[in-house]
């Protein structure tokens, strides 16, 4: 081959080699470009995801801020509602209840205006009881619109319905009417319904378009309206109670005056009675003394011997004179005790010695009638602080009374025991007993139980009355227990001696 041919072959080979090398380089660059494209796609995808996450974070942050604002609003609203409820509940004056809804508290609820509309069912008209956030110019126009559209408002009360500007069930025309009437963009209207008295509606709203009423605001206003209704009910009940109390006080005052006049009259009559008894008793004593004196002279035969029959009559005169003297003395004693003229000579003494003395005094009579007389007295019995002679009369009267109504073979027992406040004495017998319906009259002056035995047993009805007066003069009490056919127990109390 020639040199030229060889050169051409070499160049051809070099061209082929270059083309191969260029192909290989192009392939490698293409692979690298694809890898870079994949990386770019991955980066773009990552950036898209980061963008979505950033948007999500922003949205979440906005929602959280909004939720926080709503939560703060609810907390403020609840706190304000609590303050309002406490203020409304603290007054029992119906006219002061609505005045507690102040502009600052209303603002805390996120509202600007409030109005209370009271319904007068008799006149069939609405009256504005409270207006916050309204000018003086607004009131007449609102009152006029209330009159023209009162049927809608009356229906809200009768159906106990609450509505707000976001309520789907509220008629659009009525919604627009309320907005124009009260000059607001959003509102809540809720009835307050006390059981008695004037019912009505509570309106609350805002004229600022940025203030939007939500369900939470509607619920707060409904609760506030219910609280107003309850407070109005409480105020009405208080008013009725106060009026009843005043009427009762007036009646009590009037009755007290009447009773005071009656008591004064009773005291005057009682004083006249005591004066009469005292005067009559003193006047009776003089002729009784003369009768008894002349009878004694005749009985002593100083004027000559008198016949036996005359002697018997004179003894009866003497005996009955003694009974009449005792009766007069008892009347005088009762009159003195009732008028407070009797002075007690109190001193400490032992009841045992007095009971023994009374027993000895009546022992002959007891033996003749075969009545067993006994006393149950503790050895360590304290002394009593009392008037010895007067308490002795109490014992004699009670034991004599038991003796009269106890049949032969019966028993009379005196029991003494201490109590928390003093000493109690019981005089018990096994006599005929006293009917239950007569027990509360026993200590009345001149009263005698209407039973057959009293036709035979003499008495004036003054003994037990005197017992009661004497015991009560010692700051004690007299009690009686009895059962017909089983006997009677009279009890009285006396104070202990304060001496050691």
Secondary structure, 3 states (H helix, E strand, C coil): CCHHHHHHHHHHHHHHHHHHHHHHHHHHHHHHHHHHHHHHHHHHHHHHHHHHHHHHHHHHHHHHHHHHHHHHHHHHHHHHHHHHHHHHHCCCCHHHHHHHCCHHHHHHCCCCEEEEEEEECCCCEEEEEEEECCCHHHHHHHHHHHHHCHHHHHHHHHCCCCEECCCCCCCHHHHHHHHHHHCCCEEEEEEECCCCCCEEEEEEEECCCCCCCCHHHHHHHHHHHHHHHHHHHHHHHHHHHHHHHHHHHHHHHHHHHHHHHHHHHHHHHHHHHHHHHHHHHHHHHHHHHHHHHHHHHHHCCCCCCCCHHHHHHHHHHHHHHHHHHHHHHHHHHHHHHHHCCCCCCEEEECHHHHHHHHHHHCHHHHHHCCCEEEEEECCCCCCEEEEHHHHHHHHHHHHHHHHHHCCCCCEEEEEEEECCCCEEEEEEECCCCCCHHHHHHCCCCCCCCCCHHHHCCCCCCCHHHHHHHHHHHCCCCEEEEEECCCEEEEEEEECECCCC
